[in-house]
Amino acid sequence: MMPEPGTLAGTSAGGLIVHVEGERCRISPADVRALIFFGRPAPVVRERVRRASGTITGEVTIEGYAALNAAGKAVVIRTREGAWTVPLASLRRVACGEAASAPLFSEVEV
């Protein structure tokens, strides 16, 4: 059995956490709703916390985006590391709290 390239998990507020290749990114609850109900692309952001000389600073950067594929049956998540696909039905179940997580499938380049 091959390990999953990544997973999609839900937050208590309705957002999504994308775990891919050791990176942890987020999609906000408002963006998840816009993606599911209206088909709008959603930004995938990453939070970084730094501690320097007793001061804690943080920054949020947009690492990529999540959008419906051309058929509207799956969501493609693109980041700097690559592209992954998750079925729209699985994403909905995770976002609604019906499932704890869903696997991400790496997209094959042709």
Salt bridges, closest charged atoms under 4 A:
GLU23 OE1 - ARG46 NH1 2.80
GLU47 OE1 - ARG26 NE 3.89
GLU59 OE2 - ARG50 NH1 3.62
GLU63 OE2 - ARG48 NH2 3.22
GLU63 OE1 - ARG80 NE 3.63
GLU107 OE1 - ARG78 NH2 3.30
